Amino acid sequence: MLTIHADSRGHALAVRGERIEAAGPLAELSAGHPHARVRTWPGILTPGFVNLHGTELLERAYHPDPREAGTLGTEPLTGDALRALALDDARWGASARRGVQRMLARGTVAAACEPFRIRAVQDAVRRTGLTVLPRPHHPGGTPSLDPLASDLPPETPPARTPGSAACFAVFDVHDETELAERGATATCVATVIAGRLLFRRR
C-alpha cells in the first residue's frame, strides 16, 4: 500500500513498504497517486538524525525503568553509578531497548556504534529496528539522547530520494531554525525507519 506522508509546509514523501517511491509537493504526489493513503503530520518532515554516541548511550549507560525512578532517577547512569548496579544480561537488554526508544522519541533514525561487546545489548538493539552504522573511533563530544543537545554538529542521513530507505522524522516546529533552537526532545512527533512507524507521540 502506498502512503503519502505530508507536513504542514506541503512537503511530502510517497512510501511503499520499506522504500520511498517519490518525494515532492503534496499536491503533486496526491495527483499522481489518487488512491494513496495520505497521512498529514504537524510540523516538518526531516531526514532524522544519526546519533554519533550509540555505543556510549546503549552499552556504557543504564536507562532506568520508570519503576526505578524513585531510587535511580530518570537519566542514564554511567561511570561508578553504572558499575554499582552489576547488571545481568536481562537488565542490559531491557536498558538498551529503553535507550533506543528514547532515541527514537528524539528523531534518531540511526546510531553510530563500535561493535557491541554485550550480546544482550546487540540482540536488543537489532530487534528494535534502529539502524546501526559502523563507527571506527570515538567522535568526541558529550553523549546526549538529543542529537541537537550534543556539542557536536548534528549528523543527518543521506538525502531522501526515490528508491532510498523510508527513514525520516517529524518535528512539530515551523522550520529547521526553530528545531535547532528548541531541540528534538520536546518537538519530535514521529520517527519512521524502513517504512515502519517506530515512534509516535501520544
N, C-alpha and C positions, 0 to 999 in steps of 0.2 A: 504494500500500500504506500502511495506517495503522500507525504505530509509536507506542507509548506509552513515553515516557522518564520514569523514576521515580527519585527519590533515596532516601536512607536514612531520610528523615523521612516517607516516604509521599506526598510531593507529586509530582504528575505532569503531563505535557503530552502530549496526543494530537496527533501531527503527520502531516499528509498532504501530500506534496510540499513546497512552499515555505511552507505556512501551518500555523498552529496551529488545530486543529479544536475542541479542548476543553482545559480546564485544571481540575484539582481533585484530590481524593484518589485514589490509585492504585486502591483497591478500587472506587470509584465508576466510574472510567473503564474498568477491566477488565470490570466487569459490563455496562457499556453497549456495550462493543466486544469481545465474547468472542473474536473471530478476529484481533484485532490482535496484532502482534509487540510484545513487552514487553522493553525494554532497561532494566536496573536499574543505576544508577550509584552508586558510593560517594560519600558526602558530600551536598552540597546543590546543587539547581538554582537558578540565578540568572539575571537578565536579561543578565548580562555587563556589560562596561564600554565606555564611549566614551573613547578616548584623545584628550585635547584637544590634544596636541602632535604630530599626524600630520605636519605639514609639517616640523617640526624633526627628527623621527625618521626620516623617509623621504627627504627631499630635501636636508637640511642635515646629514646624518650618513652615514658609511660603516660598514656592518656587515661586518666581515671574514669571509671564507670560513674555515671551520675549518682549511683547509690553510695559511692565512696566520697562524694563531695564534702561531707561533713568532716571527714578525717584527712583527706588528701587534697581537697580543693578541686578546682576545675581545670587548672592549667597543666600542660605537660610537665612531668617530673624528669629531671636529668641529674647527672653527677651523683653526689652522695645520696640524695633522696631516692634516686632510681636504684642504686646498689643496695640500699637498705631494704628494698621490697623483696629481693631474692626471687624474682619472677620465675614461675614454671612455664612450660610451653603453652598451656591453656591461657594464661594471663597475657603472655606475649602476643598470641594470636588475636585475642579479644582487643588488646590495646591497639594493634595495627589496624584492625577493622574500624575502630572508633577514630583513629587518626586519619584514615582515608576518608571517612565520612565528613570529618571536619575540613579536610582539604577540598572535597567536592562542594561543600557548602560555601566555599570562597572562590569558586570558579576555576579550580585547578583541574585540568584535563590530563596532565602528565606529571610525573615526578622523576627527577634525575637521581639515580641511585648507584652506589657501588654494589657489587654482588652481595646479596643478603647472606649473612652468616648464620642466622637463626631460621631454621626450617619452618617453624610455626609462623614467623612473620612473612616469609616468602610465600607460603601457601595461602595465608590470609589475604595478602595483597593481590595475588593472582585471581582469587575468587571475586574480588570487588569489581573488577573491570577497569580499574585505573591503569592507564598506560604507563609503563615503566621504561625509562630511557637510560642507556648506559652512561655512567659518569666516571671518567678516568681519574679525576682528582677532586679534592675539596675545593668548592668555588670561592671560599672565603665568605665574609659577611655573617650576619646574625640570622640563624634559622627562625622562620616565622610561618605559621599556618597561612597567614595572609601574605601573598606574594608582593603586595603593594606596601606592606609594612616592613619588609626587609630593607637593609641598607644597600642592596644591590638593585640595579635596574631590572624591572620586571621582564621576564622572558616569556615570549608567546610562541605557539607552534607555527609552522609554515602557513601561508595564506590558504584559505579555504577555496578550492577550485573544483569544478565538476570532476567526479571520479575520486576525489580525496576522501579520507575517512570523515564521517559526520561527527566531528568533535567541536563543540562550541559551548559558550556560557553566556547567560543573560544577566544583565545588571540593571536594577531599577534606578537609573540615572538618566540625565538628559544627553550627556555626551561623555567622551573619554576624559575630558578635563575634570568634570565632576567626579568621575570614578576615581581618578588619581587623588583628588582631594579627600574623598570620603572613605576610600579603601573598599576592599571586597567583602569584609566580614558582615557588614550590615546591609549590603546592597545586592548580593547575589540572589537571583530569583530561581535560576535553574542551571544545571550542568548536564550536558549530553556528551557521551563518549561512544563512538562507533554506533550511532543511531539510538542508543539506549538512554532514556531519561534516568540518570542515576541520582540526581538531587533535584528536589523541587521544594521551595519554601512554602510552608503551610501557613 
